[in-house]
Amino acid sequence: MAFISITGGYVGYYNTRNADWTDTRHHSNYCLSCFQSRNSRLSTIHKVLPSSSVRSNTRRLCVTCAYRRPPRRNLIPLKPTPKTRLLAFLPYFMPLLDGVVYGRFVFAKYPIISAFIFYPLQPLLIIYRGIPFLPFILFAMLFYFIVRNEKVDNFIRFNTMQAILIDLVLIIPQMFLHATSASGAIPAVVVESLCSLVFYAIMVTTAYVLLCVFRGSKPDQVPIISEASEAQLKQFF
């Protein structure tokens, strides 16, 4: 019959005929185990006295089942690495570049905002708007190679999906403005207010996401869009 010490983690053999314990000094990943070689049924021995060849602080008990020590798991989730945080924020440049065009009225009124927001993004905006079908290509690549790729970190996948949904939401005011500007049915004041509202919403969302991502926390408090992003990820996996 074989036993394993519950404190030292060493395998030993107990001979029921000679009442002798032989310690093999072999480390095991199991905490407690007991079996009987001749009988398939497990037998219970309440206490086994340690012999002189084993340390006195080693206590051996026998149970009727084998239990494997579970791996230690950190209950506190690990923070994303700086590289992961950077990669998680990069997809937000798509809605940022699509939303900065709505700030033309704000830039005209407040040139200081234009100096801090529009001019730093102008080179990227020229490339983003100048290459045909580049927004659609980026959208397809981010969706198929990152969002639907389970090998990518979930923190990156969530932020990528959320950036895609924010960019898709921006199509609604764009289509509305294109449809109404041709006919001239909406006054210029309403168009200016709508464009400024969309611009401020994008700037506030980008600032919130930037703060959360670089702190290592999940930006899941964007109304409606965050819930939709989680639902999309659960749908794929």
C-alpha positions in Angstrom: 0.0 0.0 0.0 1.4 3.4 -0.9 0.9 6.8 0.8 2.2 10.3 0.2 3.1 12.7 3.0 0.8 15.7 3.3 3.5 18.0 4.5 6.7 17.0 2.9 5.4 15.9 -0.5 7.4 12.6 -0.4 6.3 9.2 -1.6 6.6 6.3 0.8 5.5 2.7 1.1 3.8 1.2 4.1 4.0 -2.5 4.5 0.9 -3.8 6.4 2.6 -7.1 7.3 5.8 -5.7 8.8 4.2 -2.4 9.9 7.2 -0.6 8.5 7.4 2.7 6.5 9.9 3.1 3.7 10.5 6.6 2.5 11.7 6.9 -1.1 12.3 10.7 -0.8 10.6 11.3 -4.2 8.9 14.7 -4.6 5.4 14.4 -6.0 2.7 16.9 -7.3 0.1 15.0 -5.4 -1.0 16.0 -1.8 -2.7 12.8 -0.6 -3.2 9.4 -2.1 -3.9 5.9 -1.0 -4.4 2.7 -2.9 -4.2 -1.0 -2.3 -2.5 -3.1 -5.0 -4.3 -6.4 -4.2 -7.7 -5.1 -3.8 -9.4 -2.7 -6.2 -11.4 -1.1 -3.4 -9.7 1.7 -1.5 -9.0 1.0 2.2 -8.8 3.7 4.9 -6.1 3.8 7.6 -6.7 6.6 10.0 -3.2 7.1 11.2 0.3 5.9 10.2 3.0 6.3 12.7 6.3 7.8 11.2 9.4 5.7 11.4 12.8 6.8 12.5 14.1 7.2 9.0 11.6 10.0 8.3 11.7 13.5 9.7 9.7 14.0 12.9 7.8 16.9 11.5 6.4 14.9 8.7 2.8 13.7 9.4 1.2 11.0 7.2 -2.4 10.5 6.8 -4.3 8.2 4.4 -7.5 9.1 2.6 -9.7 7.2 0.3 -9.2 9.5 -2.8 -6.3 11.1 -4.7 -6.2 14.8 -4.8 -3.9 16.8 -7.1 -2.7 20.2 -6.0 -4.3 22.8 -8.3 -2.0 25.3 -9.9 -1.7 28.7 -8.2 -3.7 31.4 -9.9 -3.3 35.1 -9.3 -6.7 36.4 -8.4 -5.7 39.9 -9.4 -5.8 40.3 -13.2 -2.5 41.3 -14.8 -2.2 44.7 -16.3 -1.6 44.8 -20.1 2.0 45.5 -21.1 2.9 48.9 -22.6 3.1 47.3 -26.1 -0.4 45.8 -25.6 -1.8 49.2 -24.6 -0.2 50.9 -27.6 -1.6 48.3 -30.0 -5.0 48.6 -28.3 -5.2 52.3 -28.9 -4.0 52.4 -32.5 -7.4 51.4 -34.0 -9.0 54.5 -32.5 -7.2 56.6 -35.1 -9.8 55.5 -37.6 -12.8 57.2 -35.8 -10.5 60.0 -34.8 -9.6 60.8 -38.4 -13.1 60.4 -39.5 -14.4 62.6 -36.7 -11.9 65.4 -36.9 -13.5 66.7 -40.2 -16.7 67.6 -38.2 -14.7 70.2 -36.2 -14.3 72.6 -39.1 -16.6 75.1 -37.4 -14.9 74.7 -34.1 -11.5 75.2 -35.7 -12.6 78.3 -37.4 -13.9 79.8 -34.1 -11.0 78.6 -31.8 -7.7 78.5 -33.7 -5.9 77.2 -30.6 -7.9 73.9 -30.8 -7.0 73.6 -34.4 -3.3 74.0 -33.5 -3.5 71.2 -30.9 -5.8 68.8 -32.7 -6.0 69.4 -36.5 -2.5 70.3 -37.4 -0.8 67.3 -35.7 -3.3 65.0 -37.4 -3.2 66.6 -40.8 -0.4 64.4 -42.3 -2.3 61.3 -41.3 -5.5 62.8 -42.5 -4.0 63.4 -45.9 -2.8 59.8 -46.2 -6.1 58.4 -44.8 -8.2 60.5 -47.2 -5.9 60.5 -50.2 -5.5 56.7 -50.7 -8.6 55.3 -52.4 -10.5 52.6 -50.3 -7.9 52.8 -47.5 -10.6 53.1 -44.8 -12.4 50.1 -46.1 -9.2 48.1 -46.3 -8.2 49.0 -42.7 -11.7 48.1 -41.6 -11.5 44.7 -43.2 -8.0 44.0 -41.9 -8.8 45.0 -38.3 -12.0 42.9 -38.3 -10.7 39.7 -39.8 -7.1 39.6 -38.5 -7.6 41.1 -35.0 -11.2 40.9 -33.9 -11.8 37.4 -35.1 -8.4 36.1 -34.2 -8.6 34.4 -30.8 -4.8 34.3 -30.6 -4.7 38.1 -30.2 -5.0 39.5 -26.7 -8.6 40.1 -25.6 -7.7 43.6 -24.5 -6.6 44.5 -28.1 -9.6 42.7 -29.6 -12.1 44.5 -27.5 -10.7 48.0 -28.2 -10.4 47.2 -31.9 -14.0 46.1 -32.1 -15.1 49.2 -30.2 -13.1 51.5 -32.5 -14.8 49.8 -35.5 -18.2 50.4 -34.1 -17.5 54.0 -33.3 -16.3 54.5 -36.9 -19.5 52.9 -38.2 -21.7 55.2 -36.0 -20.0 58.2 -37.7 -21.6 57.2 -41.0 -25.0 58.2 -39.7 -24.4 62.0 -39.3 -22.3 61.9 -42.5 -25.1 60.5 -44.6 -27.6 62.9 -42.9 -25.5 65.9 -43.7 -24.9 64.8 -47.3 -28.6 64.3 -47.9 -29.7 67.6 -46.4 -26.9 69.9 -47.6 -27.8 69.3 -51.3 -31.4 70.4 -50.8 -30.7 73.1 -48.4 -33.6 72.2 -46.2 -31.7 72.5 -42.9 -30.4 75.9 -41.8 -26.7 76.5 -41.5 -27.0 77.0 -37.8 -28.4 73.4 -37.3 -25.6 72.0 -39.5 -23.0 73.8 -37.5 -24.4 72.7 -34.2 -24.7 69.1 -35.4 -21.1 69.0 -36.7 -19.8 70.6 -33.5 -21.7 68.1 -31.4 -20.3 65.1 -33.3 -16.8 66.5 -33.0 -17.0 67.1 -29.2 -18.4 63.6 -28.8 -15.5 62.1 -30.6 -13.0 64.1 -28.7 -14.5 63.2 -25.3 -14.7 59.5 -26.3 -11.1 59.5 -27.6 -9.9 61.2 -24.4 -11.7 58.6 -22.2 -10.4 55.7 -24.2 -6.9 57.1 -24.2 -6.9 57.5 -20.4 -8.3 54.0 -19.8 -6.0 52.2 -22.2 -2.8 53.8 -21.0 -3.8 53.1 -17.4 -4.3 49.4 -18.4 -8.1 49.3 -17.7 -10.8 48.3 -20.1 -12.7 51.3 -21.6 -16.1 49.6 -21.4 -18.2 52.6 -20.3 -19.0 54.0 -23.7 -22.8 54.0 -23.9 -24.3 51.3 -26.1 -21.1 50.8 -28.1 -19.2 49.0 -25.3 -22.0 46.6 -24.8 -22.3 45.9 -28.5 -18.5 45.3 -28.6 -18.7 42.7 -25.9 -21.7 41.1 -27.6 -19.8 40.8 -30.9 -16.8 39.2 -29.2 -19.0 36.7 -27.5 -20.7 35.9 -30.7 -17.5 35.0 -32.5 -16.1 32.9 -29.6 
